[in-house]
């Protein structure tokens, strides 16, 4: 990787609540587990140097709440853009096009979105990378999970499928297990 390599963080929204059947899918809030997981993952990302310069976020309530719980850990985030197209993204191609439209080399870039599209995008962006992390990503992309990918390109418009290197895949459950082990 060169000095100008780009970093992309693909964060799936935290766990949402299904307790109010009258709410539309777009308006579902986070549940208690989601409100715990979002800051835990954000803290991990910040501790490992993955503070986004730009955040692209779906307009769904659960993604906005995930962002709201995470943003305090990202002191140097320069900009946040809410985009309804992320909520309606029909496939990995649509999300890739949105990322490629980002001007300049603002990196790291975080996209907060939804499954199954976020998992599909992460899988299709991966080229050669850590086999264990990639296997975990392919098996399941749980709520509040974050994939961190590096690209050896200088501009977002130049990234493409199979050009990324998966450097980490963070699951809230793993962070909870680390805390429990440390408390013993």
URGI-V921540 format. One record per residue. N is the residue number from 1. RES is the residue in three letters. SS is DSSP state (alpha for helix, beta for strand, coil for the rest). Layout:
n res ss
N RES SS
N RES SS
This chain:
n res ss
1 UNK coil
2 UNK coil
3 UNK coil
4 UNK coil
5 UNK coil
6 UNK beta
7 UNK beta
8 UNK beta
9 UNK beta
10 UNK beta
11 UNK beta
12 UNK beta
13 UNK coil
14 UNK coil
15 UNK coil
16 UNK beta
17 UNK coil
18 UNK coil
19 UNK coil
20 UNK coil
21 UNK coil
22 UNK coil
23 UNK coil
24 UNK coil
25 UNK alpha
26 UNK alpha
27 UNK alpha
28 UNK coil
29 UNK coil
30 UNK beta
31 UNK coil
32 UNK alpha
33 UNK alpha
34 UNK alpha
35 UNK alpha
36 UNK alpha
37 UNK alpha
38 UNK alpha
39 UNK alpha
40 UNK alpha
41 UNK alpha
42 UNK alpha
43 UNK alpha
44 UNK alpha
45 UNK alpha
46 UNK alpha
47 UNK alpha
48 UNK coil
49 UNK coil
50 UNK coil
51 UNK coil
52 UNK coil
53 UNK coil
54 UNK beta
55 UNK beta
56 UNK beta
57 UNK beta
58 UNK coil
59 UNK coil
60 UNK coil
61 UNK alpha
62 UNK alpha
63 UNK alpha
64 UNK alpha
65 UNK alpha
66 UNK alpha
67 UNK alpha
68 UNK alpha
69 UNK alpha
70 UNK alpha
71 UNK alpha
72 UNK alpha
73 UNK alpha
74 UNK coil
75 UNK coil
76 UNK coil
77 UNK coil
78 UNK coil
79 UNK beta
80 UNK beta
81 UNK beta
82 UNK beta
83 UNK coil
84 UNK alpha
85 UNK alpha
86 UNK alpha
87 UNK alpha
88 UNK coil
89 UNK coil
90 UNK coil
91 UNK coil
92 UNK alpha
93 UNK alpha
94 UNK alpha
95 UNK alpha
96 UNK alpha
97 UNK alpha
98 UNK alpha
99 UNK alpha
100 UNK alpha
101 UNK coil
102 UNK coil
103 UNK coil
104 UNK coil
105 UNK coil
106 UNK coil
107 UNK coil
108 UNK coil
109 UNK beta
110 UNK beta
111 UNK beta
112 UNK beta
113 UNK beta
114 UNK coil
115 UNK coil
116 UNK coil
117 UNK alpha
118 UNK alpha
119 UNK alpha
120 UNK alpha
121 UNK alpha
122 UNK alpha
123 UNK alpha
124 UNK alpha
125 UNK alpha
126 UNK beta
127 UNK coil
128 UNK coil
129 UNK coil
130 UNK coil
131 UNK alpha
132 UNK alpha
133 UNK alpha
134 UNK alpha
135 UNK alpha
136 UNK alpha
137 UNK alpha
138 UNK alpha
139 UNK alpha
140 UNK coil
141 UNK coil
142 UNK coil
143 UNK coil
144 UNK coil
145 UNK coil
146 UNK beta
147 UNK beta
148 UNK beta
149 UNK beta
150 UNK beta
151 UNK beta
152 UNK coil
153 UNK coil
154 UNK coil
155 UNK coil
156 UNK alpha
157 UNK alpha
158 UNK alpha
159 UNK coil
160 UNK coil
161 UNK coil
162 UNK coil
163 UNK coil
164 UNK beta
165 UNK beta
166 UNK beta
167 UNK beta
168 UNK beta
169 UNK beta
170 UNK beta
171 UNK coil
172 UNK alpha
173 UNK alpha
174 UNK alpha
175 UNK alpha
176 UNK alpha
177 UNK alpha
178 UNK alpha
179 UNK alpha
180 UNK alpha
181 UNK alpha
182 UNK alpha
183 UNK alpha
184 UNK coil
